[in-house]
């Protein structure tokens, strides 16, 4: 195990030194809807994706922490995708369907197994970053395009990877702050720097060269208040903190530039307090994020890995009308397409979640009826699709 980890680190560091940003003139568009693509009606979902000209689908690749976790028990040979502790069945199925219908997969590695952090929950960082790095290597190797599929062929390749999800949000990474002798420290940033370095090094250790790893995956807001009942960190403060904490490099920075309320359009800028700069990063001021990424890390690519507008009906609190959802979708993707740094934009969701406690931003209702946004997405994606 120690020798394997050393080999992984050595080759990964070599890859990191040689890596450059993969600039692209094209915007890859897609959808993030785990219920419809991972454990839901996958056989019915991907034909719809083909009709919509979806180019990319995002999936959480659960390391552990849920019943969908790949590594429920500690593997004896963590860098070997074939270790019997690993169960990739669910993910193999979706990757095959995606390849069949010409859709690329973006895997978001998330969720710490109980054995890797003292049973503290999936949103608590692993005790040893090496464990996560080994898993990332095993995942990237399995989906590197040459791993046997058990039927005489090989599993399709996955080139795009995310490290975690919204680490500036305590729902996905906790704790966010810790009191020190000199004040409050953003410990979520320190933990995330190790998480993203681990995923980046593990994936690139396969030396396949065309893989891309995005860090950040930040939520749009944060209160920057460690004394609040639910402390969180704003996107720019988190970006600066992870740089200070030792996040070295990545291929893209991912963000979720959601709107704040139903009166907001894609061009509505976040509110400020007493003339101070806004702490939220929405689509309207995403240039502030891009500027900060450039200052800290250079000309890295920007991925929007979640975006959407909820509708009323059924959500009377945060939803907009069906017509506005379709209009805002068209406007939002046009904004992203015009920005030379943005390579990817994913809509959340394909289908409304069945309860109001969930999200209602689908292109379809929970019952399967198509909203006007369905055709708006189809028109937009058809114009961009290389197919």
Secondary structure by P-SEA (a helix, b strand, c coil): caaaaaaaaaaaaaaaaacccccccbbbbbbbbccccccccccccaaaaaaacccbbbbbbccccccccccccccccccccccccccaaaaaaaaaaaaaabbbbbbbbbbbccccccccccccccccaaaaaaaaaaaaaaaccccccccccccccccbbbcccccccccccccccccccccccaaaaaaaaaaaaaaaaaaaccccccbbbbcccccccccccccccbbbbcaaaaaaaaaaaccccccbbbbbbccccccccccccccccccccccccccccaaaaaaaaaacccbbbbbccccccccccccccccccaaaaaaaaaaaaaaaaacccccccccccccccccccccccccccccccccaaaaaaaaaaaaaccc
